[in-house]
Amino acid sequence: MEETEAQEIPRAKRPNPYNYTPLQFATRDKAVNDMSKDFPSIPYKWLEWLYDTIENKDEAEVEKIINEGLWEKPVNTTRQLGGTLTEGNEVIIHQEITDNSSNEKLIQ
């Protein structure tokens, strides 16, 4: 029995790639929890990623990413939008895709 008691099961350790201190982790957890209440439809891991990105990049670099849209994907204009299937097996498309930045109609 003594051997079993001496060998404790190691506790899980929280990943810490940014070398946060316990106080910084507490601040991060509070901020991410507040964001999850404000934006409940966004996955929790995305909010953690957002916090880490904003916290660990220069303000100028973050401004450049936002203003130049460096992380935005272009709209896929060739995707199938769906619609209504008629008796003659034709698809009637009811939706259109617009480019969010210019509100131009891309597909009818």
C-alpha positions as CSV (number, residue, x, y, z in Angstrom):
1,M,0.0,0.0,0.0
2,E,2.8,2.4,0.7
3,E,4.1,2.3,-2.8
4,T,0.7,3.2,-4.2
5,E,0.3,6.1,-1.9
6,A,3.8,7.5,-2.8
7,Q,3.0,7.4,-6.5
8,E,0.5,10.1,-7.0
9,I,-1.2,10.5,-10.4
10,P,0.1,13.7,-12.0
11,R,-2.4,16.5,-12.3
12,A,-3.3,17.8,-15.7
13,K,-1.4,21.0,-16.5
14,R,-3.0,23.8,-18.4
15,P,-1.2,24.6,-21.7
16,N,0.7,27.9,-21.4
17,P,2.3,28.8,-24.7
18,Y,2.3,32.5,-23.9
19,N,3.8,32.0,-20.4
20,Y,0.9,33.6,-18.6
21,T,1.3,34.1,-14.8
22,P,-1.6,33.0,-12.6
23,L,-2.9,36.6,-12.4
24,Q,-2.8,36.9,-16.2
25,F,-4.7,33.6,-16.5
26,A,-7.3,34.9,-14.1
27,T,-7.6,38.1,-16.2
28,R,-7.8,36.1,-19.4
29,D,-10.5,33.7,-18.0
30,K,-12.6,36.7,-16.8
31,A,-12.3,38.4,-20.2
32,V,-13.1,35.2,-22.2
33,N,-16.1,34.4,-19.9
34,D,-17.4,38.0,-20.4
35,M,-17.0,37.6,-24.2
36,S,-18.8,34.3,-24.2
37,K,-21.8,35.9,-22.4
38,D,-21.8,38.8,-24.9
39,F,-21.4,36.5,-28.0
40,P,-22.9,33.1,-27.1
41,S,-23.0,31.8,-30.7
42,I,-19.2,32.0,-31.0
43,P,-17.3,28.9,-29.9
44,Y,-15.4,29.3,-26.6
45,K,-12.0,28.3,-28.1
46,W,-12.4,31.0,-30.8
47,L,-12.8,33.6,-28.0
48,E,-9.7,32.2,-26.2
49,W,-7.8,32.5,-29.5
50,L,-9.0,36.0,-30.1
51,Y,-7.9,37.1,-26.6
52,D,-4.5,35.5,-27.0
53,T,-4.0,37.1,-30.4
54,I,-5.0,40.6,-29.3
55,E,-3.0,40.4,-26.1
56,N,0.2,39.1,-27.7
57,K,0.5,41.1,-30.9
58,D,1.5,44.7,-31.2
59,E,-1.4,47.2,-31.5
60,A,-0.1,48.4,-34.9
61,E,-0.1,44.8,-36.2
62,V,-3.7,44.2,-35.0
63,E,-4.8,47.4,-36.6
64,K,-3.2,46.3,-39.9
65,I,-4.9,42.9,-39.7
66,I,-8.3,44.6,-39.1
67,N,-8.0,47.6,-41.6
68,E,-6.5,45.6,-44.5
69,G,-8.7,42.5,-43.9
70,L,-5.7,40.2,-43.9
71,W,-7.5,37.3,-42.2
72,E,-10.7,37.6,-44.2
73,K,-11.6,35.0,-46.8
74,P,-13.0,36.0,-50.2
75,V,-16.6,35.0,-50.9
76,N,-16.9,31.8,-52.7
77,T,-19.1,32.8,-55.7
78,T,-19.3,29.3,-57.3
79,R,-21.0,27.5,-54.4
80,Q,-24.5,26.0,-54.9
81,L,-27.0,28.1,-53.0
82,G,-29.9,25.6,-53.1
83,G,-33.5,26.4,-53.9
84,T,-36.8,24.7,-54.7
85,L,-36.9,21.5,-56.8
86,T,-39.8,21.6,-59.3
87,E,-41.6,18.7,-60.8
88,G,-39.5,18.9,-63.9
89,N,-36.3,18.4,-61.7
90,E,-35.2,22.0,-62.1
91,V,-33.8,24.0,-59.2
92,I,-35.2,27.5,-58.7
93,I,-32.7,29.5,-56.8
94,H,-34.2,32.0,-54.3
95,Q,-31.1,33.5,-52.6
96,E,-28.2,35.7,-53.8
97,I,-24.7,36.1,-52.4
98,T,-23.4,39.6,-51.9
99,D,-19.9,40.8,-51.3
100,N,-20.1,42.2,-47.7
101,S,-17.6,45.0,-48.3
102,S,-19.3,46.5,-51.4
103,N,-22.8,45.0,-51.2
104,E,-22.4,44.1,-54.9
105,K,-24.6,41.2,-56.2
106,L,-22.3,38.3,-57.1
107,I,-24.8,35.6,-57.9
108,Q,-28.5,35.7,-58.7
